[in-house]
């Protein structure tokens, strides 16, 4: 029997798989994400998570972990959200905190959760902004662009801005595959010639397992410590 972690998106799955490899943990299966590609907000009450839990063959696992983004809801609200969904598979378990297994005698299973956050809010891309390890000039300049839009009465949600920041960091600051000596010219031209929208932001992040594995992220960063401890619970 093995262990299972449920995540929201393909990007979460890629990130956790890379982190597990760096921690030398190989006894965890990352299941199919509960959110479809290109959907920014897809939890929809607790319906999608509930369906995912119902579809799992519970007798295959010793432990199940659930990782959700805090978003603007915060950690406590997300734990409450998970507890509501857990009612679909058992009635004798309530999660009180992150990084702590609770036992269900009803389904003979241990369940724990982790809520991805920075200072209680945010999502994976919020974390990725914090743990970047290379110069991020192109991505950081998006802050001025955002301020300009706000002066025109146009608001960019933090969730969307963080995704856009990570996308630019990947495509233009780290500019993987480009000749380092010509990085500035080539990346700048690519930036000028590209139009970015919600779909391309998400698609740029999609299938980025290789880029997550590169040394453009600091997997020893203090803001990954809680997630690290959560993953080590399964080891």
C-alpha positions in Angstrom: 0.0 0.0 0.0 1.2 3.5 -0.8 0.3 7.1 0.1 -1.6 9.7 -2.0 -1.5 13.4 -2.2 -4.4 15.3 -3.8 -3.5 18.7 -5.4 -5.5 21.4 -7.2 -3.7 21.8 -10.6 -1.2 20.3 -12.9 1.2 23.1 -11.8 0.9 22.0 -8.2 1.4 18.4 -9.2 4.6 19.3 -11.1 6.0 21.4 -8.3 5.3 18.7 -5.6 6.8 15.9 -7.7 10.0 17.9 -8.1 10.1 18.8 -4.4 9.6 15.1 -3.5 12.4 14.1 -5.7 14.7 16.7 -4.1 13.7 15.3 -0.7 14.3 11.7 -1.8 10.8 10.7 -1.0 9.4 8.1 -3.4 6.5 6.4 -1.7 3.9 9.1 -2.6 1.5 9.1 -5.5 0.3 12.5 -6.8 -3.2 11.9 -8.1 -5.0 13.6 -10.9 -5.5 17.3 -10.0 -9.0 18.3 -9.0 -8.9 21.4 -11.2 -9.0 21.4 -15.0 -6.2 23.2 -16.9 -6.8 26.9 -17.6 -9.3 27.3 -14.8 -8.2 30.0 -12.3 -11.0 29.3 -9.7 -12.4 25.8 -10.0 -13.1 24.5 -6.5 -16.7 25.5 -6.7 -17.8 25.0 -3.1 -16.3 21.7 -2.1 -17.9 19.8 -5.0 -14.8 19.0 -7.0 -12.8 17.9 -4.0 -15.7 15.9 -2.8 -16.0 14.1 -6.1 -12.2 13.4 -6.2 -12.4 11.8 -2.7 -15.4 9.7 -3.7 -13.5 8.4 -6.8 -10.4 7.3 -4.8 -10.0 3.6 -4.1 -9.4 4.2 -0.4 -8.2 0.7 0.4 -5.1 1.2 -1.8 -3.6 3.8 0.6 -2.3 4.1 4.1 -2.3 7.9 4.2 -3.9 10.7 2.1 -2.7 14.3 2.0 -4.7 17.2 0.6 -2.9 20.4 -0.6 -5.0 23.4 -1.5 -4.2 27.1 -2.0 -5.1 29.5 0.7 -6.0 32.1 -1.9 -7.8 35.0 -0.2 -9.8 32.7 2.0 -7.0 31.9 4.4 -5.8 28.8 6.1 -8.6 28.2 8.6 -11.3 28.6 5.9 -9.5 26.2 3.6 -9.3 23.6 6.4 -13.0 24.0 7.0 -13.5 23.6 3.3 -11.6 20.3 3.4 -13.5 19.0 6.4 -16.8 19.6 4.6 -15.6 17.6 1.6 -14.3 14.8 3.9 -17.8 14.1 5.0 -18.4 12.4 1.7 -16.1 9.5 2.7 -16.2 9.4 6.5 -17.9 11.0 9.5 -15.3 10.4 12.2 -12.5 12.7 11.2 -12.0 16.4 11.5 -8.7 18.2 10.6 -7.8 20.9 13.0 -4.4 22.1 11.7 -2.1 21.6 8.8 0.7 19.1 8.9 -1.1 16.8 11.4 -2.5 13.4 10.6 -6.0 12.5 11.9 -7.1 8.9 12.0 -10.4 7.5 10.7 -11.4 4.2 12.1 -14.3 4.2 9.8 -12.2 3.9 6.6 -8.9 2.9 8.3 -7.0 5.8 6.9 -4.9 8.7 8.1 -5.6 12.1 6.5 -3.7 15.4 6.7 -3.7 18.6 4.8 -1.4 21.5 3.9 -2.5 24.9 2.7 -0.1 26.7 0.3 0.4 30.3 1.4 2.7 33.2 2.2 1.6 34.9 5.4 -1.7 33.1 5.4 -2.8 34.0 1.9 -1.9 33.2 -1.7 -1.2 30.1 -3.9 1.7 28.2 -5.5 2.7 31.2 -7.7 2.9 33.4 -4.6 5.3 30.9 -3.1 7.3 30.7 -6.4 7.8 34.5 -6.4 9.3 34.2 -2.9 11.7 31.3 -3.7 13.1 32.6 -7.0 16.9 32.4 -7.0 17.8 34.4 -10.1 17.5 38.1 -11.1 13.9 38.9 -11.8 14.1 42.3 -13.5 11.6 41.6 -16.3 9.0 40.1 -13.9 9.5 42.8 -11.2 8.9 45.6 -13.8 5.3 44.3 -14.0 4.7 46.2 -10.8 5.0 49.5 -12.6 2.7 48.2 -15.3 0.1 47.2 -12.7 0.4 50.6 -11.0 -0.2 52.3 -14.4 -3.4 50.2 -14.9 -4.7 51.0 -11.5 -4.3 54.8 -12.3 -6.6 54.1 -15.2 -9.1 52.3 -13.0 -8.2 48.8 -14.1 -7.5 46.3 -11.3 -5.4 43.1 -11.7 -6.2 40.6 -9.0 -3.3 39.4 -7.0 -3.9 35.8 -8.1 -3.6 36.7 -11.7 -0.7 39.1 -11.1 1.3 36.3 -9.4 0.7 33.9 -12.3 1.8 36.6 -14.7 4.9 37.4 -12.7 6.0 33.7 -12.6 5.3 33.4 -16.4 7.6 36.4 -17.1 10.3 35.1 -14.8 10.3 31.8 -16.6 10.2 33.2 -20.1 12.3 36.4 -19.9 14.4 36.5 -16.8 15.6 33.0 -16.7 15.1 32.7 -20.5 15.9 29.0 -20.6 17.5 27.7 -23.8 18.8 31.1 -24.8 22.4 32.1 -25.4 23.4 33.9 -22.2 25.5 36.4 -24.1 22.4 37.4 -26.2 19.9 37.0 -23.4 18.9 40.6 -23.1 18.3 41.1 -26.8 16.6 37.8 -27.5 14.4 37.8 -24.4 13.4 41.4 -24.9 12.4 40.8 -28.5 10.3 37.8 -27.4 8.6 39.9 -24.8 7.7 42.6 -27.3 6.4 40.2 -29.8 4.2 38.2 -27.3 0.7 38.9 -26.2 -0.2 37.5 -22.8 -3.7 36.6 -21.6 -5.1 34.2 -19.0 -4.9 31.2 -21.2 -1.3 31.8 -22.2 -0.3 32.5 -18.6 -1.7 29.2 -17.5 -0.3 27.4 -20.6 3.2 28.8 -19.9 3.1 27.4 -16.4 1.6 24.1 -17.6 4.0 21.3 -18.3 6.8 23.3 -16.6 8.2 20.3 -14.7 11.6 20.8 -16.4 11.8 24.4 -15.5 10.8 23.8 -11.9 13.7 21.3 -11.7 16.2 24.0 -12.8 18.3 26.0 -10.4 16.1 29.1 -10.8 14.2 28.2 -7.5 15.6 27.9 -4.0 14.1 24.7 -2.6 15.9 25.4 0.7 14.0 28.7 1.2 12.5 29.2 4.6 9.0 29.7 3.1 9.0 26.1 2.0 9.8 24.7 5.4 6.1 24.0 6.4 5.5 22.3 3.0 8.7 20.3 3.5 7.6 19.1 6.9 4.2 18.1 5.5 5.8 16.0 2.8 8.2 14.4 5.3 5.2 13.2 7.3 4.7 10.5 4.5 8.3 9.4 4.5 
